[in-house]
Amino acid sequence: MAQQKKKDSFVLQAGILAAAGIIVKIIGLLYRSPLTSIIGLEGNGYYSSAINIYTIILLVSSYSIPSAISKVIAQRLAYKEYRNAQRVFQCALIYVIVVGGIASLITFFGAPYLVKVDNATPVLRVFAPTIFFSGLLGVLRGYFQAHRTMVHTSISQILEQILNAGVSILAAYLLIGLVSDADETTKAVYGASGSAIGTGAGVLIALLFMFGMYRLNKDIIDKRIKRDKTPHTESYGEIFKVIITTVTPFILSTFVYNCSTVVNMYIYQHIMIDAAGMDESLVVIQYGIFATQAISIVNIPIAIASAMSSASIPSISATFAVHNEDETRHKVRQATWMTMLIAIPSAVGLLVLSKPIVQFIYPQKEALDTAASILMVLAVTVILYGLSTLSNAVLQGIGKVNIPVIHSVIALIVQIIILVLLLLYTKLDLYALAGANIAYSFMMCILNHVSVKKYLQYKEDIMKTYLKPLLAAVFMGVAAFASYNAIYYFIQMNRISLLAAMGISGVIYFVLIIELGVVNEAELKTLPKGELLVRIAKKVHLLK
């Protein structure tokens, strides 16, 4: 943390966090398949219902902490106010202990009133302690992100997901074994609870790791504080006021931006059970397919935008705080370019290979066709959510924290209207949920984009950022579809055919973005393993 190397560019740090995010999402997908086999589609549905409520409570209590705290601390570090930065860190810990403790108690005792499906209540209660630990973890991650090092956060995320995967599978298996003579619904509830235990175990190991990293850097931190000559030391009262006034808009923005998932779940379950008369267990199974088998896959490339957002907030806040608007615009341009460089081909890949991808991760045949078709519809949201997530962070970074809240409310209202109408007056079922997701992400994308242009006088390179990557992605998509079907025709093995097709199409995309001028040698070097990519490109004469 202390050795802030100049070559550690903002894009490189974002790339590190993005790479970790992709690894985390892949691990998450890989373990969901054996877990679903253990707990069944019904257990999967109970888990989805509980984790959606848990996620919303987490959003309110601690999810926004890393971004908000990194923004506040980064502003002080920009002026070398190390003592004040440390005081912010200490106050943030007190804040999350109080707020996280209250949120955990509300989750545990209020669980019966928070979920529509009764059998999801015990699962939600298992999540309760995790909320408290997540707040502490968020402060530590935000502290290191403010120092513009994403390595610690990235490692902790990977550790968290590895332990989550292992414990979830083991706990689900053992708990189901305790009720082996019970009915299928009871087994499903116990299995889903085991999966929730895994989430808590993952957060706990990540918290221990981040605390260990903080202790290792404590001597360096103390030396910086002793050398600090800042004339004004902020009082704890001043800092708490700053934290509350900064965190609250972040919470509102993040809450409204992400609560669309829970709103969708409530609307879908209420209308399908109460209005359409569908059996409760069938509704739970259907929503589980949508949430864990389609949305979870879409979230892998969206993780890149989330990583870019986390990395951009302290960097943008620091440059904007010292009135360097040209550098701020440059960082926004870099972040958007890198996000689209990944999001556009990812969306095309999910569109043309939706069924092989779902089959690779979730081999359960009873849900394969439904999940694959939903994934195909949702593919465009990779681009839309990528842009809207990043623009949310940009607006927060330049102090316009209320703007994303307003936009989220507008988009949420539009989404609710569309979803209710589609569910009541059409037979689209899960496709209505997909349509609502597209509408929400599209509205957020447009509204945020207009505001970023307004407040930063920001102009984009449309050709380089969007059109050329899209052209390259279209050719890549054709190659992916053709190569998969050709290979599968001869060997009849989905996983090998898919991996081969992804490799072939990945090489074609890499060649095309260089040939089309989407990325040059200097830009390649800013990416993780950029030097290696440059050497490869030169070896095959893509670069001179």
C-alpha positions as CSV (number, residue, x, y, z in Angstrom):
1,M,0.0,0.0,0.0
2,A,2.8,2.4,0.9
3,Q,4.8,2.1,-2.2
4,Q,2.5,4.0,-4.6
5,K,4.3,3.3,-7.9
6,K,3.6,5.8,-10.6
7,K,3.2,3.0,-13.1
8,D,0.2,1.7,-11.1
9,S,-2.3,3.5,-13.3
10,F,-6.0,3.8,-12.6
11,V,-6.9,1.5,-15.5
12,L,-4.4,-1.1,-14.3
13,Q,-5.8,-1.1,-10.8
14,A,-9.3,-1.3,-12.1
15,G,-8.2,-4.2,-14.3
16,I,-6.9,-6.0,-11.3
17,L,-10.2,-5.6,-9.5
18,A,-12.1,-6.5,-12.7
19,A,-10.0,-9.7,-13.1
20,A,-10.7,-10.6,-9.5
21,G,-14.4,-9.9,-10.0
22,I,-14.5,-12.2,-13.0
23,I,-12.7,-15.0,-11.1
24,V,-15.1,-14.6,-8.2
25,K,-18.1,-14.8,-10.5
26,I,-16.7,-17.9,-12.3
27,I,-16.1,-19.6,-9.0
28,G,-19.6,-18.6,-8.0
29,L,-21.1,-20.2,-11.1
30,L,-19.0,-23.3,-10.9
31,Y,-20.1,-24.2,-7.4
32,R,-23.8,-23.3,-8.0
33,S,-24.1,-26.3,-10.3
34,P,-23.2,-29.0,-7.8
35,L,-25.0,-27.1,-5.1
36,T,-28.2,-27.0,-7.1
37,S,-27.8,-30.7,-7.6
38,I,-27.7,-31.1,-3.8
39,I,-30.5,-28.7,-2.8
40,G,-32.7,-29.0,-5.9
41,L,-34.5,-26.4,-7.8
42,E,-36.9,-25.8,-4.9
43,G,-34.0,-25.2,-2.5
44,N,-32.5,-23.0,-5.1
45,G,-35.7,-20.9,-5.1
46,Y,-35.7,-20.5,-1.3
47,Y,-32.1,-19.4,-1.4
48,S,-32.8,-16.9,-4.1
49,S,-35.8,-15.5,-2.2
50,A,-33.7,-15.1,1.0
51,I,-30.5,-13.7,-0.6
52,N,-32.4,-11.0,-2.4
53,I,-33.7,-9.7,0.9
54,Y,-30.3,-10.1,2.5
55,T,-28.8,-8.2,-0.4
56,I,-31.1,-5.2,0.1
57,I,-30.4,-5.0,3.8
58,L,-26.7,-5.3,3.0
59,L,-27.1,-2.4,0.5
60,V,-28.6,-0.2,3.2
61,S,-26.2,-1.2,6.0
62,S,-22.8,-1.7,4.5
63,Y,-22.6,-2.5,0.7
64,S,-21.9,1.2,-0.2
65,I,-19.3,1.6,2.5
66,P,-16.2,0.8,0.4
67,S,-17.1,3.3,-2.3
68,A,-18.2,6.0,0.1
69,I,-15.3,5.6,2.5
70,S,-12.8,5.4,-0.3
71,K,-14.2,8.7,-1.7
72,V,-13.9,10.5,1.7
73,I,-10.4,9.2,2.5
74,A,-9.1,9.8,-1.1
75,Q,-10.1,13.4,-0.8
76,R,-7.9,13.8,2.3
77,L,-5.0,11.8,0.8
78,A,-5.1,14.1,-2.2
79,Y,-4.0,16.9,0.2
80,K,-1.7,14.5,2.2
81,E,-4.0,14.8,5.3
82,Y,-3.0,11.4,6.7
83,R,-4.2,12.1,10.3
84,N,-7.6,13.1,9.1
85,A,-7.7,10.1,6.7
86,Q,-7.0,7.8,9.7
87,R,-9.7,9.5,11.7
88,V,-12.2,8.9,8.9
89,F,-11.3,5.2,9.0
90,Q,-11.8,4.9,12.7
91,C,-15.2,6.7,12.6
92,A,-16.3,4.5,9.7
93,L,-15.6,1.4,11.8
94,I,-17.8,2.8,14.6
95,Y,-20.5,3.6,12.1
96,V,-20.7,0.1,10.6
97,I,-20.6,-1.6,14.0
98,V,-23.7,0.3,15.1
99,V,-25.5,0.2,11.7
100,G,-24.4,-3.4,10.9
101,G,-25.5,-4.6,14.4
102,I,-28.9,-3.1,14.1
103,A,-29.4,-4.4,10.5
104,S,-28.4,-7.9,11.6
105,L,-30.9,-7.9,14.5
106,I,-33.7,-6.6,12.1
107,T,-32.9,-9.4,9.6
108,F,-33.0,-12.1,12.2
109,F,-36.1,-11.1,14.1
110,G,-37.9,-9.6,11.1
111,A,-37.3,-12.4,8.7
112,P,-40.9,-13.8,8.8
113,Y,-42.2,-10.3,7.7
114,L,-39.5,-9.7,5.0
115,V,-40.0,-12.7,2.8
116,K,-43.1,-13.6,0.8
117,V,-42.4,-17.4,0.9
118,D,-42.5,-18.8,4.5
119,N,-39.9,-21.5,3.9
120,A,-37.3,-18.8,3.0
121,T,-37.5,-17.4,6.6
122,P,-34.9,-19.7,8.3
123,V,-32.6,-19.2,5.3
124,L,-32.7,-15.4,5.7
125,R,-32.0,-15.8,9.5
126,V,-28.8,-17.6,8.7
127,F,-27.7,-14.6,6.7
128,A,-28.2,-12.2,9.6
129,P,-24.6,-12.4,11.2
130,T,-23.0,-12.0,7.8
131,I,-24.5,-8.5,7.5
132,F,-22.5,-7.3,10.6
133,F,-19.2,-8.8,9.4
134,S,-19.8,-7.4,5.9
135,G,-19.8,-3.8,7.2
136,L,-16.3,-4.2,8.9
137,L,-15.0,-5.8,5.7
138,G,-16.4,-3.0,3.6
139,V,-14.5,-0.3,5.6
140,L,-11.2,-2.2,5.3
141,R,-11.7,-2.6,1.5
142,G,-12.6,1.1,1.1
143,Y,-9.6,2.1,3.1
144,F,-7.2,0.3,0.8
145,Q,-9.1,1.4,-2.3
146,A,-8.6,5.0,-1.2
147,H,-4.9,4.4,-1.3
148,R,-5.4,3.2,-5.0
149,T,-4.4,-0.3,-4.4
150,M,-6.9,-2.9,-5.4
151,V,-4.7,-6.0,-4.8
152,H,-5.8,-6.5,-1.2
153,T,-9.5,-6.2,-2.1
154,S,-9.0,-8.5,-5.1
155,I,-7.3,-11.3,-3.0
156,S,-9.9,-11.0,-0.3
157,Q,-12.8,-11.3,-2.8
158,I,-11.2,-14.5,-4.3
159,L,-10.6,-16.0,-0.8
160,E,-14.2,-15.1,0.2
161,Q,-15.7,-16.9,-2.8
162,I,-13.5,-20.0,-2.5
163,L,-14.5,-20.6,1.1
164,N,-18.1,-19.7,0.3
165,A,-18.1,-22.3,-2.4
166,G,-16.6,-25.1,-0.3
167,V,-18.6,-24.4,2.9
168,S,-21.8,-24.0,1.0
169,I,-21.6,-27.4,-0.7
170,L,-20.4,-29.1,2.5
171,A,-22.9,-27.5,4.8
172,A,-25.8,-28.1,2.4
173,Y,-24.9,-31.8,2.1
174,L,-24.5,-32.3,5.8
175,L,-27.7,-30.4,6.8
176,I,-29.8,-32.4,4.2
177,G,-28.2,-35.5,5.7
178,L,-29.7,-34.6,9.1
179,V,-33.2,-34.6,7.7
180,S,-32.8,-37.4,5.2
181,D,-36.1,-39.0,6.2
182,A,-38.1,-35.7,5.8
183,D,-40.1,-34.5,2.8
184,E,-38.5,-32.8,-0.1
185,T,-39.5,-29.3,1.0
186,T,-37.8,-29.7,4.4
187,K,-34.7,-31.0,2.7
188,A,-34.8,-28.0,0.3
189,V,-35.0,-25.5,3.3
190,Y,-32.1,-27.2,5.1
191,G,-30.0,-27.3,2.0
192,A,-30.6,-23.6,1.2
193,S,-29.7,-22.8,4.8
194,G,-26.4,-24.6,4.3
195,S,-25.7,-22.5,1.3
196,A,-26.3,-19.4,3.4
197,I,-23.8,-20.6,6.0
198,G,-21.2,-20.7,3.2
199,T,-21.8,-17.0,2.4
200,G,-21.1,-16.1,6.0
201,A,-17.9,-18.2,6.1
202,G,-16.6,-16.5,3.0
203,V,-17.2,-13.0,4.4
204,L,-15.4,-14.0,7.7
205,I,-12.3,-15.3,6.0
206,A,-12.1,-12.1,3.8
207,L,-12.5,-10.0,6.9
208,L,-9.6,-11.8,8.7
209,F,-7.4,-11.4,5.6
210,M,-8.1,-7.7,5.3
211,F,-7.5,-7.1,9.0
212,G,-4.2,-8.9,8.7
213,M,-3.1,-6.7,5.7
214,Y,-4.0,-3.6,7.8
215,R,-1.9,-4.8,10.7
216,L,1.0,-5.4,8.3
217,N,0.8,-1.8,7.1
218,K,0.2,-0.3,10.5
219,D,3.8,0.9,11.0
220,I,3.8,2.7,7.7
221,I,0.4,4.3,8.5
222,D,1.7,5.5,11.9
223,K,4.8,7.0,10.3
224,R,2.8,8.9,7.8
225,I,0.5,10.3,10.5
226,K,3.6,11.4,12.6
227,R,5.0,13.3,9.5
228,D,1.6,14.9,8.8
229,K,1.9,18.7,9.1
230,T,-1.7,19.5,8.3
231,P,-2.7,22.5,10.5
232,H,-6.3,21.5,11.0
233,T,-7.2,18.2,12.6
234,E,-10.9,17.4,12.0
235,S,-12.9,16.6,15.1
236,Y,-14.7,13.2,15.3
237,G,-18.0,15.1,15.2
238,E,-17.0,16.8,11.9
239,I,-16.0,13.4,10.5
240,F,-19.2,11.6,11.5
241,K,-21.1,14.4,9.9
242,V,-19.1,14.0,6.7
243,I,-19.5,10.2,6.8
244,I,-23.2,10.3,7.3
245,T,-23.7,13.0,4.6
246,T,-21.5,11.1,2.2
247,V,-22.6,7.5,2.9
248,T,-26.4,8.3,3.0
249,P,-26.5,9.4,-0.7
250,F,-24.3,6.5,-1.6
251,I,-26.7,4.2,0.2
252,L,-29.8,5.7,-1.4
253,S,-28.3,5.5,-4.8
254,T,-27.0,2.0,-4.4
255,F,-30.2,0.9,-2.7
256,V,-32.6,2.2,-5.3
257,Y,-30.2,1.1,-8.2
258,N,-30.1,-2.4,-6.9
259,C,-33.5,-2.9,-5.2
260,S,-35.0,-3.4,-8.6
261,T,-34.1,-7.1,-8.2
262,V,-36.1,-7.4,-5.0
263,V,-39.0,-5.3,-6.3
264,N,-39.1,-7.6,-9.4
265,M,-39.2,-10.7,-7.1
266,Y,-42.0,-9.4,-4.9
267,I,-44.1,-8.3,-7.9
268,Y,-43.5,-11.6,-9.8
269,Q,-44.3,-13.8,-6.7
270,H,-47.4,-11.8,-5.7
271,I,-48.9,-11.6,-9.2
272,M,-48.1,-15.2,-10.1
273,I,-49.3,-16.7,-6.8
274,D,-52.2,-14.3,-5.9
275,A,-53.5,-13.2,-9.3
276,A,-52.5,-16.1,-11.6
277,G,-53.1,-18.8,-9.0
278,M,-49.8,-20.5,-9.7
279,D,-48.6,-23.0,-7.0
280,E,-46.1,-21.4,-4.6
281,S,-43.4,-24.0,-5.0
282,L,-43.6,-23.7,-8.8
283,V,-43.2,-19.9,-8.6
284,V,-40.2,-20.3,-6.3
285,I,-38.6,-22.8,-8.8
286,Q,-39.3,-20.5,-11.8
287,Y,-37.8,-17.4,-10.1
288,G,-34.8,-19.5,-9.0
289,I,-34.1,-20.4,-12.6
290,F,-34.2,-16.7,-13.6
291,A,-32.2,-15.4,-10.6
292,T,-29.5,-18.1,-10.3
293,Q,-29.2,-19.6,-13.7
294,A,-29.7,-16.5,-16.0
295,I,-28.9,-13.4,-14.0
296,S,-25.8,-15.0,-12.3
297,I,-24.3,-15.6,-15.7
298,V,-25.0,-12.1,-17.0
299,N,-23.4,-10.7,-13.8
300,I,-20.0,-12.1,-14.7
301,P,-19.1,-9.4,-17.4
302,I,-21.1,-6.8,-15.4
303,A,-18.6,-7.5,-12.6
304,I,-16.0,-5.6,-14.8
305,A,-18.1,-2.5,-14.6
306,S,-18.5,-2.8,-10.9
307,A,-14.7,-3.2,-10.5
308,M,-14.2,-0.2,-12.8
309,S,-16.6,1.8,-10.6
310,S,-14.9,0.8,-7.4
311,A,-11.5,1.8,-8.8
312,S,-12.7,5.0,-10.4
313,I,-14.4,6.7,-7.4
314,P,-11.2,7.5,-5.3
315,S,-9.2,8.4,-8.5
316,I,-12.0,10.6,-9.9
317,S,-12.7,12.2,-6.5
318,A,-9.0,13.0,-6.0
319,T,-8.5,14.7,-9.4
320,F,-11.9,16.5,-9.1
321,A,-11.0,17.7,-5.6
322,V,-7.9,19.5,-6.9
323,H,-9.9,21.0,-9.8
324,N,-8.1,19.0,-12.5
325,E,-11.2,18.5,-14.7
326,D,-9.2,17.5,-17.8
327,E,-7.6,14.6,-15.9
328,T,-11.1,13.7,-14.5
329,R,-12.5,13.5,-18.1
330,H,-9.5,11.5,-19.2
331,K,-10.2,8.9,-16.4
332,V,-13.8,8.7,-17.3
333,R,-13.0,8.2,-21.0
334,Q,-10.5,5.4,-20.0
335,A,-12.9,3.7,-17.8
336,T,-15.7,3.7,-20.3
337,W,-13.4,2.5,-23.1
338,M,-12.2,-0.4,-21.0
339,T,-15.6,-1.4,-19.8
340,M,-17.0,-1.4,-23.4
341,L,-14.0,-3.3,-24.6
342,I,-15.2,-6.2,-22.5
343,A,-18.9,-5.7,-22.2
344,I,-19.7,-5.5,-25.9
345,P,-18.1,-8.8,-26.9
346,S,-19.5,-10.4,-23.7
347,A,-23.0,-9.5,-24.7
348,V,-22.5,-10.9,-28.2
349,G,-21.0,-14.1,-26.8
350,L,-24.0,-14.6,-24.4
351,L,-26.4,-14.0,-27.3
352,V,-24.9,-16.5,-29.7
353,L,-23.8,-19.2,-27.2
354,S,-26.5,-18.9,-24.5
355,K,-27.5,-22.6,-24.5
356,P,-24.0,-24.0,-24.5
357,I,-23.0,-21.6,-21.7
358,V,-25.9,-22.5,-19.5
359,Q,-25.4,-26.2,-20.1
360,F,-21.7,-25.9,-19.2
361,I,-22.5,-24.4,-15.8
362,Y,-25.9,-25.9,-15.0
363,P,-26.3,-29.3,-16.6
364,Q,-29.8,-29.9,-15.0
365,K,-31.8,-30.5,-18.1
366,E,-35.2,-29.6,-16.7
367,A,-34.3,-25.9,-16.6
368,L,-31.8,-25.7,-19.5
369,D,-34.0,-24.4,-22.3
370,T,-35.8,-21.8,-20.2
371,A,-32.5,-20.4,-18.6
372,A,-30.8,-20.3,-22.0
373,S,-33.6,-18.4,-23.7
374,I,-33.8,-15.9,-20.8
375,L,-30.0,-15.4,-20.9
376,M,-30.3,-14.6,-24.6
377,V,-32.8,-11.9,-24.0
378,L,-30.8,-10.5,-21.1
379,A,-27.5,-10.3,-23.0
380,V,-28.0,-6.7,-24.0
381,T,-28.1,-5.7,-20.3
382,V,-24.4,-6.5,-20.0
383,I,-23.7,-3.3,-22.0
384,L,-26.5,-1.2,-20.4
385,Y,-25.7,-2.2,-16.8
386,G,-22.0,-1.8,-17.6
387,L,-22.5,1.8,-18.6
388,S,-25.0,2.8,-16.0
389,T,-22.9,1.3,-13.1
390,L,-19.9,3.1,-14.3
391,S,-21.7,6.4,-14.8
392,N,-23.2,6.1,-11.3
393,A,-19.7,6.0,-9.9
394,V,-18.6,8.9,-12.0
395,L,-21.4,11.1,-10.7
396,Q,-20.7,10.1,-7.2
397,G,-17.0,10.7,-7.6
398,I,-17.6,14.3,-8.8
399,G,-20.0,15.0,-5.8
400,K,-23.3,14.7,-7.7
401,V,-24.4,11.9,-5.4
402,N,-28.1,12.7,-5.5
403,I,-28.4,12.6,-9.3
404,P,-28.1,8.7,-9.5
405,V,-30.8,8.4,-6.8
406,I,-33.2,10.5,-8.8
407,H,-32.4,8.5,-12.0
408,S,-32.8,5.2,-10.1
409,V,-36.2,6.2,-8.8
410,I,-37.4,7.2,-12.3
411,A,-36.1,4.0,-13.9
412,L,-37.6,1.9,-11.1
413,I,-41.1,3.5,-11.6
414,V,-40.9,2.8,-15.3
415,Q,-39.7,-0.8,-14.7
416,I,-42.5,-1.5,-12.2
417,I,-45.2,-0.3,-14.6
418,I,-43.8,-2.4,-17.5
419,L,-43.4,-5.5,-15.3
420,V,-47.0,-5.3,-13.9
421,L,-48.5,-4.8,-17.3
422,L,-46.6,-7.6,-18.9
423,L,-47.4,-10.0,-16.1
424,L,-51.1,-9.2,-15.9
425,Y,-51.9,-8.9,-19.6
426,T,-49.4,-11.2,-21.3
427,K,-48.2,-14.8,-20.9
428,L,-44.5,-13.8,-20.9
429,D,-43.9,-15.1,-17.4
430,L,-40.1,-15.0,-16.8
431,Y,-39.6,-13.0,-20.0
432,A,-41.5,-10.2,-18.4
433,L,-38.8,-10.1,-15.7
434,A,-36.2,-10.0,-18.5
435,G,-38.0,-7.2,-20.2
436,A,-38.3,-5.2,-17.0
437,N,-34.5,-5.6,-16.5
438,I,-33.8,-4.2,-20.0
439,A,-36.1,-1.3,-19.5
440,Y,-34.5,-0.4,-16.1
441,S,-30.9,-0.6,-17.3
442,F,-31.7,1.3,-20.5
443,M,-33.3,4.2,-18.5
444,M,-30.4,4.4,-16.1
445,C,-27.9,4.3,-18.9
446,I,-29.5,7.2,-20.8
447,L,-30.3,9.4,-17.8
448,N,-26.8,9.0,-16.3
449,H,-25.1,9.6,-19.6
450,V,-26.9,12.9,-20.1
451,S,-25.8,14.0,-16.6
452,V,-22.2,13.1,-17.0
453,K,-22.0,15.0,-20.2
454,K,-23.7,18.0,-18.6
455,Y,-21.5,18.2,-15.4
456,L,-18.1,17.3,-16.9
457,Q,-18.6,18.7,-20.4
458,Y,-17.6,15.2,-21.4
459,K,-17.3,14.2,-25.1
460,E,-16.9,10.6,-26.1
461,D,-15.1,9.0,-29.0
462,I,-18.2,7.1,-30.3
463,M,-16.3,5.3,-33.0
464,K,-13.5,3.9,-30.8
465,T,-15.5,3.3,-27.7
466,Y,-18.7,1.7,-29.2
467,L,-18.8,1.2,-32.9
468,K,-15.5,-0.4,-33.6
469,P,-15.7,-2.8,-30.6
470,L,-19.2,-3.7,-31.8
471,L,-18.0,-4.4,-35.3
472,A,-15.2,-6.6,-34.0
473,A,-17.7,-8.3,-31.7
474,V,-20.1,-9.1,-34.5
475,F,-17.4,-10.9,-36.5
476,M,-16.3,-12.6,-33.2
477,G,-19.9,-13.7,-32.6
478,V,-20.2,-15.3,-36.0
479,A,-16.9,-17.1,-35.5
480,A,-18.0,-18.3,-32.0
481,F,-21.4,-19.7,-33.3
482,A,-19.8,-21.3,-36.3
483,S,-16.8,-22.9,-34.5
484,Y,-18.9,-24.2,-31.7
485,N,-21.4,-25.9,-33.9
486,A,-18.7,-27.3,-36.2
487,I,-16.7,-28.7,-33.3
488,Y,-19.8,-30.1,-31.5
489,Y,-20.9,-31.8,-34.8
490,F,-17.8,-34.0,-34.7
491,I,-17.2,-34.6,-31.0
492,Q,-20.6,-34.2,-29.4
493,M,-19.1,-32.7,-26.2
494,N,-20.5,-29.4,-25.1
495,R,-17.8,-28.2,-22.7
496,I,-14.8,-28.9,-25.0
497,S,-16.7,-27.4,-28.0
498,L,-17.6,-24.3,-26.0
499,L,-14.1,-23.7,-24.6
500,A,-12.6,-24.2,-28.1
501,A,-15.1,-21.8,-29.6
502,M,-14.4,-19.2,-26.9
503,G,-10.7,-19.5,-27.5
504,I,-11.0,-19.1,-31.3
505,S,-13.4,-16.2,-31.0
506,G,-11.3,-14.5,-28.3
507,V,-8.2,-14.6,-30.6
508,I,-10.3,-13.2,-33.5
509,Y,-11.6,-10.3,-31.3
510,F,-8.1,-9.5,-30.1
511,V,-6.8,-9.3,-33.7
512,L,-9.7,-7.2,-34.8
513,I,-9.6,-4.6,-32.1
514,I,-5.9,-4.0,-32.9
515,E,-6.5,-3.9,-36.7
516,L,-9.4,-1.6,-36.3
517,G,-7.5,0.8,-34.1
518,V,-9.6,0.2,-31.0
519,V,-6.5,-0.3,-28.9
520,N,-2.9,0.7,-29.5
521,E,0.4,-0.4,-27.9
522,A,0.3,2.2,-25.1
523,E,-3.2,1.3,-24.2
524,L,-2.5,-2.4,-24.2
525,K,0.3,-1.8,-21.7
526,T,-2.1,-0.2,-19.2
527,L,-4.1,-3.5,-19.0
528,P,-3.3,-6.3,-16.6
529,K,-0.5,-8.4,-18.3
530,G,-0.3,-5.6,-20.8
531,E,3.4,-6.2,-21.5
532,L,2.7,-9.8,-22.4
533,L,-0.2,-8.8,-24.7
534,V,2.1,-6.4,-26.5
535,R,4.8,-9.0,-26.9
536,I,2.3,-11.5,-28.4
537,A,0.9,-8.8,-30.7
538,K,4.3,-7.9,-32.0
539,K,5.3,-11.5,-32.4
540,V,2.4,-12.2,-34.7
541,H,3.0,-8.8,-36.5
542,L,-0.2,-7.1,-35.2
543,L,2.0,-4.3,-33.8
544,K,5.2,-3.0,-35.2
